[in-house]
Amino acid sequence: MTVVCDGQRTLTAGRAARELELRSGEFELATQLGEVRTAPAGTDGRPGGVGSLGRRRVPAEEIARLQAEPGFPDALRARIRAVSTTEAAALMGIGPGRAVRLTRAGCLGPVRFYVNRFGAVVWLYLAAEVADFADREPDLMRGNTPAAMRVMLDSGQDWRARQWRSRRVAQLMGQTDDPWEAAGVIAAVLPPEELASVAEEPLERSLLRRLRPTMASVITVTPAARESFERVLTADEFDEVLWYRVHLSRCLERARREDPGRLRKPAAVPSGARPGQSPSFLNSPSWTTETSSLPSRS
């Protein structure tokens, strides 16, 4: 269905995916990466939630732009191609074990994940980022693991979930200018007790829960899978939690100052979000052969 939103013709996600010859998962990733630009569906009564983090649509001109690109649709598919750790290892010309260690150390940030019925999280990486990393850091593809990285890995640290959260939060924060929605994004990754200690007012916590965006579209069919899914969504390390607490406090200060009446507005239930592109929201470890210190994790 094509409608006019804010003066431009837009298409639903399903229609846009068909026009771009993408499967639903590919289309979702393309919007998250900013390869397909989206726009808020609006609040004119159509289904789709409220605000910029509700259901989103694709401008018709964006479809035309992508269809006019050389090599469409294969070129678009290549930019959003996601690979497993085993496939990433093959692209880098290394063994799967070494690839796992590199991803755990934060050398590559996942773009997607799913959870199998046994509760194991399966991470997916952008093929283009994998190839770029291999070209940029050839010394990490062979030889001994840098000492600092080895110490980190031997202590059991794992940056994969943390980096996925960082990327996802950045995508959603880049999609909204609404201070309460921004606070809702940050609140979505904090443990409940940490959220309650920052947002002490029950009305604020209730609003943040209503504004919580869809962080991931993952099917969980067993209790073990559901538990693993929730762990991925929630910050756990001390410094990561502290970082989000500080930024939630800042978002709430801005929201209270700019839109204090929001707490008294009627509740509305938002739906899933389809984010656009935004810069990295949390710093990632940078591993090179000159690495001499561990990133702070405690």
Salt bridges, closest charged atoms under 4 A:
GLU19 OE2 - ARG15 NE 2.99
GLU26 OE2 - ARG23 NH2 3.16
GLU28 OE1 - ARG112 NH2 3.17
GLU28 OE2 - ARG274 NH1 3.68
GLU35 OE1 - ARG79 NE 2.77
ASP44 OD2 - ARG46 NH1 2.04
GLU61 OE2 - ARG37 NH2 3.06
GLU62 OE1 - ARG37 NE 3.87
GLU62 OE2 - ARG65 NH2 2.88
GLU69 OE2 - ARG65 NH1 3.42
GLU69 OE1 - ARG79 NH2 3.07
ASP74 OD1 - ARG77 NH1 3.36
GLU129 OE1 - ARG167 NH2 3.03
ASP132 OD2 - ARG136 NH1 2.41
ASP139 OD1 - ARG142 NH2 3.45
ASP158 OD2 - ARG160 NH2 2.61
ASP178 OD2 - ARG262 NH1 2.88
GLU194 OE1 - ARG245 NH1 2.87
GLU204 OE2 - ARG256 NE 2.69
GLU227 OE2 - ARG231 NH1 3.17
GLU230 OE2 - ARG226 NH2 2.65
ASP236 OD1 - ARG165 NH2 3.74
GLU237 OE2 - ARG297 NH2 3.56
ASP239 OD2 - ARG162 NH2 2.99
GLU240 OE1 - ARG165 NH2 2.89
GLU258 OE1 - ARG254 NE 3.20
ASP259 OD2 - ARG262 NH1 3.79
ASP259 OD2 - LYS265 NZ 3.97
